[in-house]
Amino acid sequence: MSNVNRPLIVVPSDDPAQCQGSPRMADLEAVANLKIFPTRADSFDEQIERAQGATVIINSRSYLEWREDAFNLLPDLRFISVCGIGTDSIDLDAARDHGITVSNIPGKTAPVVAEHAFGLMFAAAKRAAWYTEMTRKGEWVKQDGVFLGDKTVGIVGTGNIGAEMARLCNAFGMDVIAYTFNPSYERAEKLGVRFVDLDELLALSDVITIHTKLTPDSEKLIGAREISLMKPTAILVNVARGPIVDEAALVKALNAGHLSGAALDVFEDEPLPEGSPITQCEQVVLTPHIADMTPEGLDLLNQGVVENSLAYLNGTPQNVVN
């Protein structure tokens, strides 16, 4: 097939470690023209300019949103492959109305993300970031940490990542309870958890870890009222989506000493704005939405977007979410 007749696949804004340079992209170059932009698209106009003529978009950066206004300007677009499981950056109904198929990557990186959440939990419990900062300043200070081995962990959301987190916490000997919108006895048995309602989970848990997807039902799921139900010694971990937690309410609780700490990989605004109040809180561990960014995780994500894109181009779309 000549280059003129080949479909165009565009990665409009990418981390160099993600798609650019991945050997898996060669599979796409064999059947399509491929354009990867290794820098952030700084405006909507630049985002649209980069995507002009694309049949397929690989959305490797979740801050790039694709809504009705974008689809109106991209008449050639027929498929979006999300580089992950979350689809909150895409208006799925508008995409469907424009004849655009959207696929995600469910489950592939669940062990990688859950391991990151598990590590964040420990970092917050042992006050690792705070101790590092104090020690660098030459201050030899000591505060009580949290022993996790006999504690209760509450998992909010028991999809692939939440299920893997439950496995890790069970293996560590923690008492695992969970909240999901669709509980069942069979799933509780399989995961080794006890399902409870959200208020009970918040009141009982020493650690609350968020693994649910962002939907209208889960936006601000953890707000001021919910935080007030938590133990003053509790730790909140979020590796799902920032808007699930009311960040202002969390900052207020941390500064008031109502929570022992928080560990966040996701935020309401990303990239996190300079001077964001959450960065001023003492007992927090913060990572820049990189839970799946290990060599293994990146390879799995690249494998997923390539497989989804090839399946669509072959007329057999998979992992369709709209």
NORDAJO-V547455 format. One record per backbone hydrogen bond with DSSP energy under -0.5 kcal/mol. NH is the residue of the N-H (numbers start at 1). CO is the residue of the C=O. E is the energy in kcal/mol with one decimal. If there is no record, write none. Layout:
BEGIN
nh=NH co=CO e=E
nh=NH co=CO e=E
END
This chain:
BEGIN
nh=5 co=2 e=-0.6
nh=6 co=2 e=-0.9
nh=7 co=31 e=-0.5
nh=9 co=7 e=-0.5
nh=9 co=33 e=-3.3
nh=10 co=56 e=-2.7
nh=11 co=35 e=-3.1
nh=12 co=10 e=-0.7
nh=14 co=37 e=-1.5
nh=18 co=15 e=-2.3
nh=19 co=15 e=-0.6
nh=20 co=15 e=-0.6
nh=22 co=19 e=-2.2
nh=25 co=22 e=-1.6
nh=26 co=23 e=-1.3
nh=27 co=24 e=-1.3
nh=28 co=24 e=-0.5
nh=28 co=25 e=-0.6
nh=29 co=25 e=-2.2
nh=30 co=26 e=-1.1
nh=31 co=28 e=-1.6
nh=32 co=28 e=-1.7
nh=33 co=7 e=-2.7
nh=35 co=9 e=-2.7
nh=37 co=11 e=-2.8
nh=38 co=36 e=-0.7
nh=42 co=40 e=-0.8
nh=47 co=43 e=-2.2
nh=48 co=44 e=-2.5
nh=49 co=45 e=-2.5
nh=50 co=46 e=-2.4
nh=51 co=47 e=-1.4
nh=52 co=48 e=-0.7
nh=52 co=49 e=-0.9
nh=54 co=51 e=-2.1
nh=55 co=8 e=-2.4
nh=56 co=8 e=-2.1
nh=57 co=79 e=-2.3
nh=58 co=10 e=-2.4
nh=59 co=57 e=-0.7
nh=59 co=81 e=-1.9
nh=60 co=58 e=-1.4
nh=62 co=60 e=-0.5
nh=64 co=61 e=-1.8
nh=65 co=63 e=-0.7
nh=66 co=89 e=-2.7
nh=67 co=65 e=-0.5
nh=70 co=67 e=-0.7
nh=71 co=67 e=-2.4
nh=72 co=68 e=-2.1
nh=73 co=70 e=-1.2
nh=74 co=71 e=-1.2
nh=77 co=74 e=-1.3
nh=78 co=55 e=-2.7
nh=79 co=55 e=-1.6
nh=80 co=101 e=-2.5
nh=81 co=57 e=-2.8
nh=82 co=80 e=-0.6
nh=82 co=103 e=-3.0
nh=83 co=59 e=-1.8
nh=84 co=82 e=-1.8
nh=90 co=87 e=-1.8
nh=91 co=66 e=-2.5
nh=92 co=90 e=-1.2
nh=95 co=91 e=-2.5
nh=96 co=92 e=-2.3
nh=97 co=93 e=-2.4
nh=98 co=94 e=-1.5
nh=99 co=96 e=-1.8
nh=100 co=95 e=-3.2
nh=101 co=78 e=-2.5
nh=101 co=99 e=-0.6
nh=103 co=80 e=-2.3
nh=104 co=319 e=-1.8
nh=105 co=84 e=-2.9
nh=106 co=104 e=-0.5
nh=110 co=107 e=-1.2
nh=113 co=109 e=-2.6
nh=114 co=110 e=-2.7
nh=115 co=111 e=-1.9
nh=116 co=112 e=-1.6
nh=117 co=113 e=-2.4
nh=118 co=114 e=-2.6
nh=119 co=115 e=-2.3
nh=120 co=116 e=-2.6
nh=121 co=117 e=-2.3
nh=122 co=118 e=-1.8
nh=123 co=119 e=-2.5
nh=124 co=120 e=-2.5
nh=125 co=121 e=-2.4
nh=126 co=122 e=-2.5
nh=127 co=124 e=-1.0
nh=128 co=123 e=-2.6
nh=131 co=127 e=-2.7
nh=132 co=128 e=-2.2
nh=133 co=129 e=-2.2
nh=134 co=130 e=-2.7
nh=135 co=131 e=-2.8
nh=136 co=132 e=-2.3
nh=137 co=133 e=-1.4
nh=138 co=135 e=-1.5
nh=139 co=134 e=-2.6
nh=140 co=138 e=-0.7
nh=141 co=139 e=-1.4
nh=146 co=125 e=-1.9
nh=148 co=146 e=-0.6
nh=151 co=148 e=-2.0
nh=153 co=151 e=-0.5
nh=153 co=175 e=-2.5
nh=154 co=207 e=-3.4
nh=155 co=153 e=-0.6
nh=155 co=177 e=-2.5
nh=156 co=154 e=-0.6
nh=156 co=209 e=-2.6
nh=157 co=155 e=-0.8
nh=157 co=179 e=-2.9
nh=163 co=159 e=-2.8
nh=164 co=160 e=-1.6
nh=165 co=161 e=-2.4
nh=166 co=162 e=-2.2
nh=167 co=163 e=-1.8
nh=168 co=164 e=-2.1
nh=169 co=165 e=-2.5
nh=170 co=166 e=-2.6
nh=171 co=167 e=-2.3
nh=172 co=168 e=-1.5
nh=173 co=169 e=-0.6
nh=173 co=170 e=-1.1
nh=174 co=169 e=-2.3
nh=175 co=151 e=-2.2
nh=176 co=174 e=-0.7
nh=177 co=153 e=-2.5
nh=177 co=175 e=-0.6
nh=178 co=194 e=-2.2
nh=179 co=155 e=-2.6
nh=183 co=180 e=-0.5
nh=188 co=184 e=-2.2
nh=189 co=185 e=-2.3
nh=190 co=186 e=-2.2
nh=191 co=187 e=-2.5
nh=192 co=188 e=-1.6
nh=193 co=188 e=-1.9
nh=194 co=176 e=-1.2
nh=195 co=193 e=-0.5
nh=196 co=178 e=-2.5
nh=201 co=197 e=-2.3
nh=202 co=198 e=-2.6
nh=203 co=199 e=-2.0
nh=204 co=200 e=-2.1
nh=205 co=201 e=-2.0
nh=206 co=152 e=-2.8
nh=207 co=152 e=-1.6
nh=208 co=235 e=-2.7
nh=209 co=154 e=-2.7
nh=210 co=237 e=-2.6
nh=211 co=156 e=-3.4
nh=215 co=213 e=-0.6
nh=218 co=215 e=-0.6
nh=219 co=215 e=-1.6
nh=220 co=243 e=-2.8
nh=221 co=218 e=-2.0
nh=222 co=244 e=-2.5
nh=223 co=221 e=-0.8
nh=227 co=223 e=-2.8
nh=228 co=224 e=-1.9
nh=229 co=225 e=-0.8
nh=229 co=226 e=-0.9
nh=230 co=226 e=-0.5
nh=230 co=227 e=-1.2
nh=231 co=202 e=-0.6
nh=231 co=205 e=-0.6
nh=234 co=231 e=-1.9
nh=235 co=206 e=-1.8
nh=236 co=261 e=-1.8
nh=237 co=208 e=-3.2
nh=238 co=263 e=-2.3
nh=239 co=210 e=-1.3
nh=242 co=267 e=-0.6
nh=244 co=241 e=-1.4
nh=245 co=242 e=-2.0
nh=246 co=222 e=-2.9
nh=247 co=245 e=-1.1
nh=250 co=246 e=-2.1
nh=251 co=247 e=-2.6
nh=252 co=248 e=-2.2
nh=253 co=249 e=-2.1
nh=254 co=250 e=-2.6
nh=255 co=251 e=-2.7
nh=256 co=252 e=-1.5
nh=257 co=254 e=-1.2
nh=258 co=253 e=-2.5
nh=259 co=253 e=-0.8
nh=260 co=234 e=-2.1
nh=261 co=234 e=-1.2
nh=262 co=283 e=-1.6
nh=263 co=236 e=-2.9
nh=264 co=285 e=-2.5
nh=265 co=238 e=-2.6
nh=266 co=238 e=-0.8
nh=276 co=273 e=-1.8
nh=279 co=276 e=-1.8
nh=280 co=277 e=-1.4
nh=281 co=278 e=-0.9
nh=284 co=282 e=-1.5
nh=285 co=262 e=-2.0
nh=287 co=264 e=-2.5
nh=289 co=265 e=-1.3
nh=289 co=287 e=-1.8
nh=293 co=290 e=-1.8
nh=294 co=292 e=-1.6
nh=298 co=294 e=-3.1
nh=299 co=295 e=-1.9
nh=300 co=296 e=-2.0
nh=301 co=297 e=-2.3
nh=302 co=298 e=-2.8
nh=303 co=299 e=-2.5
nh=304 co=300 e=-2.2
nh=305 co=301 e=-2.5
nh=306 co=302 e=-2.1
nh=307 co=303 e=-2.5
nh=308 co=304 e=-2.5
nh=309 co=305 e=-2.4
nh=310 co=306 e=-2.8
nh=311 co=307 e=-2.3
nh=312 co=308 e=-2.1
nh=313 co=309 e=-2.5
nh=314 co=310 e=-1.8
nh=315 co=312 e=-2.0
nh=316 co=311 e=-3.0
nh=321 co=102 e=-2.8
nh=322 co=102 e=-0.7
END
